[in-house]
Amino acid sequence: MKDYLAKAYAFDGKVRLYAAVTTNLVHEAQKIHDLWPTSASALGRLLTGSVIMGAMYKDDQELTIRVESNGPIEGMVATTNAKGDVRGYVGNPHLYFKNNEGKLNISYAVGEGNLHVTKDVKVRDIFTSTAQLQTGQIAEDFAYYFTASEQIPSAVALGEKINEDNTIALAGGFILQRMPGCPEETIERIEQRLKSIDSVSTMLEKGMTPEAMIQAITDGDHRILHTLDLQFACDCHREKFERGLISLGQKQLADIKEEDGQIETVCHFCKTTYHFNESDIDALIEETTKT
């Protein structure tokens, strides 16, 4: 199944509901960053929650979601937009912890800290909102962020399944958000539905599409608005790294050329390497005189 999300209005039009399958993009992130199971699951949940959140925006607006915490995962970062693109990385890719129940111990890996959401909506200054991590399980942390920082009561469920060879087999999730004026009886109905449905990982194992997940969550009381293809996509390019190197200044570039004779830069998100030889450094030094 390809990665995509579906957006719907549900429960008499009183909630927004987004459901997504993200197996391929999470698998791509695992492959790029050589993620062990706990790191893969934690980053996978962050990528899934982030790309769904990005779909709540429009046009060229962008979000950066950063987990700053004291756990051995050493933090995580994801960036996304309204077009279904997402990318991210973890501080420590090689974690494999299980709890007493034999499940991946994501809470321990993440630890305590904060979830920071930086929004670039292209109409005003970039700004950041912060909410304290509640469990380190990522889903509950997104839910608390929406409720505490954006005053939008939300239910968030994220999940994945790991193959026997420790690769990502399935990934996905949903975000349900109450709209203003949602009556108490509808809230109670939603709560009962959320208690009765399967976990995200179980729904994925059953082969459910985003539309089928929405059907299960709402018991049919919904209207699909649109779908959006999702993908792990990085916007890095050589020119971006050139601009960064030029900002170092003429002297520092000259010193690097003298000492090393070359510069090698690596993108945190996609691990693409950009190599600059002596001639390239000379060209960068020349550019510093034009700025």
C-alpha positions as CSV (number, residue, x, y, z in Angstrom):
1,M,0.0,0.0,0.0
2,K,1.3,3.5,-0.8
3,D,1.6,6.0,2.0
4,Y,-1.2,8.5,2.2
5,L,-3.6,10.2,4.5
6,A,-7.3,10.8,4.4
7,K,-9.1,13.8,6.0
8,A,-12.7,13.7,7.1
9,Y,-15.3,15.6,9.0
10,A,-17.0,13.2,11.5
11,F,-19.5,12.8,14.3
12,D,-22.1,15.1,12.8
13,G,-19.4,17.3,11.4
14,K,-18.1,18.2,14.9
15,V,-14.6,16.8,14.6
16,R,-11.8,16.8,12.1
17,L,-10.2,13.4,11.6
18,Y,-7.0,12.6,9.8
19,A,-5.8,8.9,9.3
20,A,-2.6,7.9,7.7
21,V,-0.5,4.9,6.6
22,T,3.2,5.8,6.7
23,T,4.9,2.5,6.3
24,N,7.1,3.3,3.4
25,L,8.4,6.7,4.6
26,V,9.2,5.3,8.1
27,H,11.0,2.4,6.5
28,E,12.9,4.8,4.3
29,A,14.0,6.8,7.4
30,Q,15.1,3.6,9.1
31,K,17.2,2.6,6.1
32,I,18.8,6.1,5.7
33,H,19.7,6.4,9.4
34,D,20.4,2.7,10.2
35,L,17.8,2.8,13.0
36,W,17.5,0.0,15.5
37,P,13.9,-1.0,16.5
38,T,13.3,1.5,19.4
39,S,14.9,4.4,17.6
40,A,12.9,3.4,14.5
41,S,9.6,3.3,16.3
42,A,10.2,6.6,18.2
43,L,11.2,8.5,15.0
44,G,8.4,6.7,13.0
45,R,5.8,8.0,15.4
46,L,7.3,11.5,15.3
47,L,7.3,11.4,11.5
48,T,3.7,10.1,11.3
49,G,2.4,12.7,13.8
50,S,4.3,15.4,12.1
51,V,3.2,14.7,8.5
52,I,-0.4,14.5,9.7
53,M,0.0,17.8,11.4
54,G,1.6,19.3,8.3
55,A,-1.6,18.4,6.4
56,M,-3.5,20.8,8.6
57,Y,-1.7,23.7,7.0
58,K,-1.7,24.9,3.4
59,D,0.4,26.0,0.4
60,D,4.1,26.4,1.2
61,Q,3.8,26.5,5.0
62,E,6.3,24.4,7.0
63,L,6.6,23.0,10.4
64,T,9.6,21.7,12.5
65,I,8.8,19.4,15.4
66,R,11.6,18.9,17.8
67,V,11.7,16.5,20.8
68,E,14.3,17.8,23.3
69,S,14.7,15.3,26.1
70,N,17.1,13.6,28.5
71,G,16.7,10.0,27.4
72,P,19.3,8.0,25.5
73,I,17.7,8.8,22.2
74,E,19.3,12.2,22.6
75,G,16.4,14.1,20.9
76,M,14.6,13.9,17.6
77,V,13.7,16.3,14.8
78,A,11.1,16.2,12.0
79,T,10.2,18.8,9.4
80,T,7.1,18.7,7.3
81,N,4.9,20.8,5.0
82,A,1.3,20.9,3.7
83,K,2.3,18.8,0.6
84,G,2.9,15.5,2.4
85,D,6.6,15.7,2.6
86,V,8.4,14.8,5.8
87,R,12.0,14.1,6.9
88,G,13.7,13.6,10.3
89,Y,16.5,12.2,12.4
90,V,17.3,11.0,15.9
91,G,20.3,11.8,18.1
92,N,21.0,8.1,18.8
93,P,19.9,5.7,16.0
94,H,21.1,2.6,17.7
95,L,18.6,1.8,20.6
96,Y,16.8,-1.4,21.3
97,F,15.0,-1.4,24.6
98,K,12.1,-3.5,25.7
99,N,9.9,-3.1,28.8
100,N,8.7,-5.9,31.2
101,E,5.9,-6.7,28.8
102,G,8.3,-7.4,26.0
103,K,7.2,-4.3,24.1
104,L,9.6,-1.6,22.7
105,N,10.3,0.8,25.6
106,I,10.0,4.1,23.7
107,S,9.2,6.1,26.9
108,Y,12.6,5.1,28.4
109,A,14.4,5.9,25.2
110,V,12.8,9.4,24.9
111,G,12.9,10.3,28.6
112,E,11.6,13.6,30.0
113,G,11.7,16.9,28.2
114,N,9.7,19.1,25.8
115,L,8.0,19.0,22.4
116,H,8.8,22.2,20.4
117,V,6.7,23.1,17.3
118,T,8.1,25.8,15.1
119,K,5.8,27.2,12.4
120,D,6.7,29.0,9.3
121,V,3.3,30.0,7.9
122,K,4.9,32.5,5.4
123,V,2.8,35.4,6.5
124,R,4.6,36.6,9.6
125,D,7.6,35.9,11.8
126,I,8.4,32.3,12.5
127,F,7.3,31.3,16.0
128,T,7.7,28.3,18.3
129,S,5.3,26.8,20.8
130,T,6.4,24.3,23.5
131,A,4.7,21.7,25.6
132,Q,6.1,19.3,28.2
133,L,6.4,15.7,27.2
134,Q,3.8,13.6,29.0
135,T,4.8,10.0,28.5
136,G,7.5,10.0,25.8
137,Q,5.3,7.7,23.8
138,I,4.9,10.5,21.2
139,A,1.2,10.1,20.6
140,E,0.1,11.3,24.0
141,D,2.7,14.1,23.7
142,F,1.2,15.4,20.5
143,A,-2.3,15.2,22.1
144,Y,-1.1,17.3,25.0
145,Y,0.6,19.8,22.8
146,F,-2.6,20.4,20.7
147,T,-4.7,20.8,23.9
148,A,-2.3,22.9,25.9
149,S,-0.6,25.0,23.3
150,E,-3.2,25.3,20.6
151,Q,-6.4,24.9,22.8
152,I,-7.7,22.1,20.4
153,P,-8.8,19.0,22.4
154,S,-7.3,16.1,20.4
155,A,-6.9,12.4,20.4
156,V,-3.8,11.0,18.8
157,A,-2.9,7.4,18.1
158,L,0.3,6.3,16.5
159,G,1.6,2.8,16.0
160,E,3.9,0.5,14.1
161,K,4.9,-3.2,13.7
162,I,8.4,-4.5,13.5
163,N,9.4,-7.4,11.4
164,E,11.5,-10.3,12.8
165,D,14.5,-8.9,11.1
166,N,14.0,-5.6,13.0
167,T,12.8,-3.6,10.0
168,I,9.6,-1.6,10.0
169,A,6.7,-3.7,8.7
170,L,3.8,-1.2,9.2
171,A,3.4,2.3,10.4
172,G,0.5,4.8,10.7
173,G,-1.8,6.7,12.9
174,F,-4.7,9.1,13.3
175,I,-5.4,12.5,14.8
176,L,-8.9,13.5,15.9
177,Q,-9.7,17.1,16.8
178,R,-12.8,18.5,18.4
179,M,-14.2,21.6,16.7
180,P,-15.6,24.5,18.7
181,G,-19.2,23.9,19.9
182,C,-18.9,20.1,20.0
183,P,-21.7,19.1,22.3
184,E,-21.2,17.0,25.4
185,E,-23.2,14.0,24.1
186,T,-20.9,13.9,21.0
187,I,-17.8,14.0,23.2
188,E,-19.1,11.1,25.2
189,R,-19.9,9.2,21.9
190,I,-16.4,9.9,20.6
191,E,-14.9,8.7,23.9
192,Q,-16.8,5.4,23.7
193,R,-15.8,4.8,20.1
194,L,-12.1,5.4,20.9
195,K,-12.3,2.8,23.7
196,S,-13.9,0.2,21.4
197,I,-11.7,0.4,18.4
198,D,-8.5,-1.7,17.7
199,S,-5.1,-0.2,18.2
200,V,-3.4,1.4,15.2
201,S,-1.0,-1.4,14.9
202,T,-3.8,-3.9,14.8
203,M,-5.7,-1.9,12.2
204,L,-2.6,-1.8,10.1
205,E,-2.1,-5.6,10.5
206,K,-5.6,-6.0,9.2
207,G,-4.6,-4.1,6.0
208,M,-6.9,-1.2,6.7
209,T,-6.5,1.9,4.5
210,P,-6.8,5.4,6.0
211,E,-10.5,5.4,4.8
212,A,-11.1,2.1,6.6
213,M,-9.5,3.4,9.8
214,I,-11.8,6.4,9.6
215,Q,-14.8,4.1,9.1
216,A,-13.8,2.1,12.2
217,I,-13.3,5.2,14.3
218,T,-16.6,6.8,13.4
219,D,-18.8,3.8,12.8
220,G,-19.6,5.4,9.4
221,D,-20.5,8.8,10.7
222,H,-18.1,10.8,8.5
223,R,-17.5,12.5,5.2
224,I,-14.1,12.1,3.4
225,L,-12.8,15.5,2.2
226,H,-9.7,14.6,0.4
227,T,-6.6,12.4,0.4
228,L,-2.9,13.3,0.3
229,D,0.1,11.2,-0.7
230,L,2.9,11.1,1.8
231,Q,6.6,10.6,1.4
232,F,10.0,11.0,3.1
233,A,11.5,13.8,1.1
234,C,14.5,16.1,1.8
235,D,14.9,19.6,0.3
236,C,18.7,19.7,0.7
237,H,20.9,20.7,-2.2
238,R,24.5,21.7,-2.9
239,E,23.7,25.4,-3.1
240,K,22.2,25.4,0.4
241,F,25.5,24.0,1.8
242,E,27.5,26.5,-0.3
243,R,25.6,29.4,1.3
244,G,26.4,28.0,4.7
245,L,30.1,27.6,3.9
246,I,30.2,31.2,2.5
247,S,28.9,32.4,5.8
248,L,32.0,31.1,7.5
249,G,34.0,33.9,6.0
250,Q,37.1,34.2,3.9
251,K,39.7,33.6,6.6
252,Q,38.0,30.4,8.0
253,L,37.6,29.0,4.5
254,A,41.2,29.7,3.7
255,D,42.3,28.0,6.9
256,I,40.3,24.9,6.1
257,K,41.8,24.8,2.6
258,E,45.3,25.1,4.0
259,E,44.8,22.4,6.7
260,D,42.5,19.9,5.0
261,G,42.4,20.8,1.3
262,Q,38.7,19.8,1.1
263,I,35.3,20.1,2.9
264,E,32.8,17.3,3.2
265,T,29.3,18.1,4.5
266,V,26.5,15.7,5.3
267,C,22.8,16.4,5.5
268,H,21.4,15.4,8.9
269,F,18.0,14.4,7.3
270,C,18.9,12.3,4.3
271,K,22.7,11.6,4.8
272,T,23.6,13.0,1.3
273,T,27.2,14.0,1.2
274,Y,28.5,17.1,-0.6
275,H,32.2,17.3,-1.4
276,F,34.1,20.5,-2.0
277,N,37.6,20.3,-3.3
278,E,40.3,23.0,-3.4
279,S,38.9,24.6,-6.5
280,D,35.4,24.7,-5.0
281,I,36.8,26.3,-1.8
282,D,38.5,28.9,-3.9
283,A,35.2,29.7,-5.6
284,L,33.5,30.0,-2.2
285,I,36.3,32.4,-1.0
286,E,35.7,34.4,-4.1
287,E,32.0,34.6,-3.2
288,T,32.7,35.9,0.2
289,T,34.1,39.1,-1.4
290,K,30.8,39.7,-3.0
291,T,28.7,39.6,0.1
